[in-house]
Amino acid sequence: MLLEKPFITYILLSVVAAMLTLTYRINPATAQVNLQYVRSFGTKGNGVGQFYSPIGIAVDNKSNVYVTDTFKNKINSYSFNNPIRTFKSFSTPIGNGDNQFHYPQGIAVDNSNNVYVIDSFNNRIVSYNISDPKGTFKSFGTIGSGNGQFYIAQGIAVDNSGNIYVADSFNHRIVSYNINDPLGTFKSFGTEGGRNGQFYYPYGIAIDNSGNVYVVDRDNHRIVSYNINDPMGTFKSFGTIGSGKGYFFFPKKIAIDNSGNVYVIDLGNNRIVNYNISNPMGTFKSFGSKGSGNGQFKHPNGIAIDNSGNIYVADTDNQRIVKLSTKN
């Protein structure tokens, strides 16, 4: 796929990873989440109910779904209860001006129905309100590695205070700022590498209500977490390369619910991984395999959760959106 680095030799690194001893304590009181297939929506194309490489996905507080239809440079939205009748697209010809996108990827929506989009190839963050996309369209950022700059960012999240968190992928860092003063509040954390405080192509990002940030550190094949008040002091990582329990293979995006359950797009394994932050190894489960049938995925990229705990997956190369339910 476009922008994917060539996969390093899987067999060799899997052998190395298998030699690692993973020590963990199982907490039997922690409930496991079981994912179940509900239905899918979409086919390949440019019409109503169609997608062409959907990558980013978000869900608002009314369970409306927003999808970055990346290869068509547009944003689609709809209600899963009536997808065809509610299907809308926001797009103009590819470009870098107002109301234009160039390879949009990550997407998030806040409680005021403001949508935030990673406009990747324009190296900027776009925002607009769903009530008037063109009239409220704003952008922030240029290409680079300084304040107010991005380099092919991928993931985005927003908290309840209007703070934006961005996986600035090719700068190997996490950026945060407040929507009311982007430059004045602009902060970055991370450098390139695989140690504490480092990332190697971070792709997905999520934040919980306690200010804990969760990052998909893609090419380190791990999930990183830290608290915004003390990033280095609280920095933790989980995972290594592989396909078994506690392993990831080029993970992409992430979501977390109010109970501390984490959901990860494990792209290279064509599955959804879930675990609880209180006991990652003891609650680790996976769902899915490669294919186009029910419960299968083909290079999935995006993931989101609604208020009822339903999971939505951008099943990219199947050109569809998949809905899953959670059952403890």
C-alpha positions in Angstrom: 0.0 0.0 0.0 1.0 3.6 -0.5 3.3 5.0 2.2 3.9 1.5 3.7 7.6 0.8 4.2 8.7 -2.5 2.8 8.2 -5.2 5.5 11.4 -6.2 7.1 12.1 -9.9 7.1 9.3 -11.3 9.1 10.7 -14.8 9.8 14.0 -13.6 11.1 12.6 -11.1 13.5 9.8 -13.4 14.6 12.5 -15.9 15.7 14.3 -13.2 17.6 11.1 -12.1 19.2 10.2 -15.6 20.2 13.4 -15.8 22.2 12.2 -13.0 24.4 10.7 -14.1 27.7 7.5 -12.3 28.5 6.7 -12.2 32.2 3.3 -11.2 33.4 0.8 -11.7 36.2 -2.7 -12.8 35.3 -5.4 -11.0 37.1 -8.5 -13.3 37.0 -10.8 -10.4 38.1 -10.2 -8.5 34.9 -13.0 -9.2 32.4 -12.1 -10.1 28.9 -13.9 -8.5 25.9 -15.1 -10.8 23.1 -15.6 -9.2 19.7 -18.4 -10.3 17.5 -19.1 -9.5 13.9 -22.3 -7.4 13.3 -22.3 -6.3 9.7 -20.3 -4.4 7.0 -21.1 -1.6 4.7 -19.6 -0.4 1.5 -18.1 -1.5 -1.9 -15.4 -0.1 -4.1 -16.3 3.0 -6.1 -17.0 6.7 -5.9 -20.8 6.7 -5.5 -23.2 6.6 -2.5 -22.2 3.8 -0.2 -18.8 3.3 -1.8 -15.2 3.8 -0.8 -11.8 3.8 -2.3 -9.2 3.0 0.4 -11.0 4.1 3.6 -8.3 4.6 6.2 -9.4 6.9 9.0 -12.7 6.5 11.0 -14.4 8.3 13.8 -17.8 8.1 15.5 -19.7 11.1 17.1 -21.9 11.0 20.2 -25.0 10.2 18.0 -23.2 7.2 16.4 -22.7 8.9 13.1 -19.7 7.5 11.3 -17.0 9.7 9.6 -14.5 8.1 7.1 -11.5 9.5 5.3 -11.9 8.1 1.8 -8.3 8.5 1.2 -7.7 7.8 -2.5 -10.7 9.9 -3.4 -9.5 12.8 -1.2 -12.9 13.2 0.5 -14.6 12.7 3.9 -17.7 10.5 4.0 -20.3 10.4 6.8 -23.4 8.4 7.4 -25.5 6.7 10.1 -25.0 3.0 10.4 -28.7 2.6 11.1 -29.6 4.0 7.6 -26.3 4.3 5.7 -27.5 4.8 2.2 -30.1 7.5 2.9 -27.7 9.4 5.2 -24.6 9.0 3.2 -22.8 12.4 2.5 -19.5 13.3 1.1 -17.4 16.4 1.6 -14.8 16.9 -1.1 -13.6 19.1 -3.9 -10.8 18.4 -6.5 -7.5 17.5 -4.9 -5.5 20.5 -3.7 -4.1 22.4 -0.7 -6.6 25.3 -0.5 -9.8 25.7 1.5 -12.2 22.8 1.4 -9.5 20.6 -0.3 -7.6 17.5 0.8 -4.6 15.6 -0.4 -4.5 12.1 1.0 -6.5 12.6 4.2 -5.9 9.9 6.8 -6.6 10.2 10.6 -9.9 11.7 11.7 -11.5 12.6 15.0 -14.7 14.3 16.1 -15.4 16.2 19.4 -18.6 16.6 21.4 -19.5 19.8 19.6 -19.5 18.1 16.2 -16.2 19.5 15.1 -14.3 17.2 12.8 -10.5 17.1 12.7 -8.7 15.6 9.8 -5.0 14.7 9.1 -4.5 16.2 5.7 -1.4 14.1 5.3 0.2 15.2 2.0 -0.6 18.9 2.8 1.1 18.4 6.2 -1.7 20.2 8.0 -4.6 19.6 10.4 -8.0 20.5 9.0 -11.1 21.2 11.1 -14.7 22.0 10.3 -18.2 21.7 11.9 -20.5 19.2 10.4 -23.3 21.8 10.2 -21.4 23.8 7.7 -18.2 22.1 6.5 -17.2 24.7 3.9 -18.2 27.7 6.0 -16.2 26.6 9.0 -13.2 25.1 7.3 -9.8 25.9 8.9 -6.3 24.5 8.6 -3.2 24.6 10.7 0.3 23.5 9.9 3.0 23.4 7.2 5.7 20.8 6.3 8.7 20.6 8.6 9.8 19.6 12.1 9.4 22.8 14.1 6.5 24.4 16.0 3.3 24.3 14.0 4.8 21.9 11.5 4.1 18.2 10.5 5.7 15.6 8.2 3.1 13.2 6.9 1.2 12.8 10.1 -1.1 9.9 10.5 -3.2 9.7 13.7 -5.2 12.2 15.6 -7.3 12.4 18.8 -9.1 15.1 20.7 -9.9 15.4 24.4 -12.8 17.1 26.2 -10.8 20.3 26.7 -10.1 20.9 23.1 -6.6 19.6 23.1 -5.5 17.9 19.9 -3.0 15.0 19.9 -1.2 14.1 16.6 1.0 11.1 15.7 3.5 13.1 13.6 4.7 10.0 12.0 7.7 10.9 9.8 9.0 13.3 12.5 8.8 10.3 15.0 7.1 12.4 17.6 3.7 13.1 19.3 2.4 16.7 19.0 -0.2 18.3 21.1 -1.9 21.7 21.1 -5.1 23.5 22.0 -7.5 24.4 19.3 -7.9 28.0 20.7 -4.2 28.7 20.4 -2.4 26.2 18.3 1.0 27.8 18.0 1.1 29.1 21.6 0.3 25.7 23.1 2.3 23.6 20.6 4.3 20.9 22.3 6.1 17.8 21.0 7.4 14.7 22.6 9.7 12.0 21.2 12.6 11.3 19.0 13.4 8.5 16.5 14.3 5.2 18.0 13.1 2.2 20.0 13.9 3.2 23.6 11.8 5.1 26.3 10.7 8.4 24.9 11.3 7.3 21.4 9.1 6.3 18.4 9.6 4.8 15.0 6.8 5.9 12.8 4.0 6.4 15.3 0.7 5.9 13.4 -2.3 5.8 15.8 -3.1 7.7 18.9 -5.8 7.8 21.6 -6.3 9.5 24.9 -8.4 8.5 28.0 -10.2 10.7 30.5 -7.2 10.6 32.9 -4.8 12.2 30.5 -3.1 8.9 29.5 -1.9 8.8 25.9 -1.8 5.6 23.9 0.4 5.4 20.8 0.7 2.8 18.1 4.5 2.8 17.6 4.2 1.0 14.2 7.7 0.0 13.2 8.7 -0.9 16.8 5.6 -3.2 16.7 4.5 -2.0 20.1 1.9 0.1 22.0 3.3 2.9 24.0 1.5 4.7 26.8 2.3 7.7 29.0 0.6 10.4 31.0 0.7 13.9 29.5 1.8 15.4 32.8 5.0 13.3 33.0 5.7 11.6 29.6 9.2 10.2 30.4 8.4 9.2 34.0 5.3 7.2 33.0 6.5 5.9 29.6 5.5 2.2 29.1 5.5 -0.1 26.1 3.8 -3.4 25.4 4.4 -5.8 22.5 7.0 -7.0 20.0 7.0 -8.3 16.5 5.0 -11.5 15.8 1.6 -13.0 15.5 0.9 -14.6 18.8 -0.3 -13.4 22.2 1.4 -10.1 23.1 2.7 -9.6 19.5 1.9 -7.2 16.8 3.0 -6.9 13.1 2.9 -3.4 11.8 0.0 -2.2 14.0 -1.7 1.0 12.7 -4.5 2.6 14.8 -5.9 2.4 18.3 -9.0 3.2 20.4 -9.8 2.9 24.1 -13.1 2.7 25.9 -14.1 4.1 29.3 -13.3 0.7 31.0 -9.7 0.8 30.0 -10.1 -1.7 27.1 -7.7 -1.0 24.3 -8.4 -2.0 20.7 -5.6 -2.1 18.1 -5.6 -2.5 14.4 -2.9 -5.2 13.9 -2.6 -4.6 10.1 0.1 -7.1 9.2 -1.8 -9.9 11.0 -5.2 -8.7 9.6 -6.8 -8.8 13.0 -8.2 -6.6 15.8 -6.4 -7.0 19.1 -8.0 -6.1 22.4 -6.7 -6.1 26.0 -7.3 -4.2 29.2 -4.6 -1.7 30.4 -4.6 -3.2 33.9 -3.3 -6.6 32.6 -2.4 -6.5 28.9 -1.1 -10.1 28.6 -3.7 -11.7 30.8 -6.5 -10.2 28.8 -5.0 -10.2 25.3 -7.4 -11.4 22.6 -7.5 -11.2 18.9 -10.3 -11.3 16.3 -10.1 -11.8 12.6 -8.1 -13.3 9.8 -7.2 -12.3 6.3 -10.1 -12.4 3.8 -13.3 -10.7 2.7 -15.9 -12.8 4.6 -17.6 -12.0 7.8 -15.1 -11.6 10.6 -12.2 -11.2 8.1 -10.1 -8.2 7.1 -7.8 -7.2 4.4 -5.2 -4.6 5.6 -7.5 -2.8 8.0 -6.4 0.7 9.1 -8.8 2.7 11.2 -10.8 2.0 14.4 -13.3 3.8 16.5 -15.8 3.2 19.3 -19.3 4.6 19.9 -21.0 5.3 23.2 -22.5 1.9 23.3 -19.2 0.1 23.0 -19.6 -0.9 19.3 -16.4 -1.0 17.3 -16.1 0.3 13.8 -13.2 -0.8 11.5 -12.0 0.8 8.3 -11.4 -2.4 6.3 -9.2 -0.7 3.8 -8.5 -3.2 1.0 -12.0 -4.6 1.2 -13.3 -1.1 0.6 -15.8 -1.3 3.5 -16.6 -0.4 7.1 -17.1 -3.3 9.5 -19.1 -3.0 12.7 -18.3 -5.3 15.7 -20.0 -5.6 19.1 -18.3 -6.2 22.4 -19.5 -8.9 24.8 -17.9 -9.7 28.2 
